[in-house]
Amino acid sequence: MDARMAPLAEQLLLIERELRVLGWWQEQAPSAEALASQEPFCVDTLTFEQWLQWIFLPRMKLLLETGAQLPSVSGIQAMAEMVYREQPGLARRLLELLGEFDRLLTRAP
């Protein structure tokens, strides 16, 4: 078993929790069309927070639950820094959590 799995699962829970704390967690999913965007991070149809909640978190949880091979790189923090560059203080903790996710994922299994 990949030693990164438990720490990554915990990090995903922390990211979800922070989205809830910030009030960015949504009860209703975006439309199927919005979720089917072919653009990176669904930038044409979803906010970054929606992408985290409805695309990123479920996909990463599925990889962990099924024991699938994990990606060897992640740049999620860099994307978040671009999104929140005008309001870094507001998303400071979320940026930290995403950065730790990146570090955990790129650590050798």
Secondary structure, 3 states (H helix, E strand, C coil): CCCCHHHHHHHHHHHHHHHHHCCCCCCCCCCHHHHCCCCHHHCCCCCHHHHHHHHHHHHHHHHHHHCCCCCCCCCHHHHHHHHCCCCCCCCHHHHHHHHHHHHHHHCCC
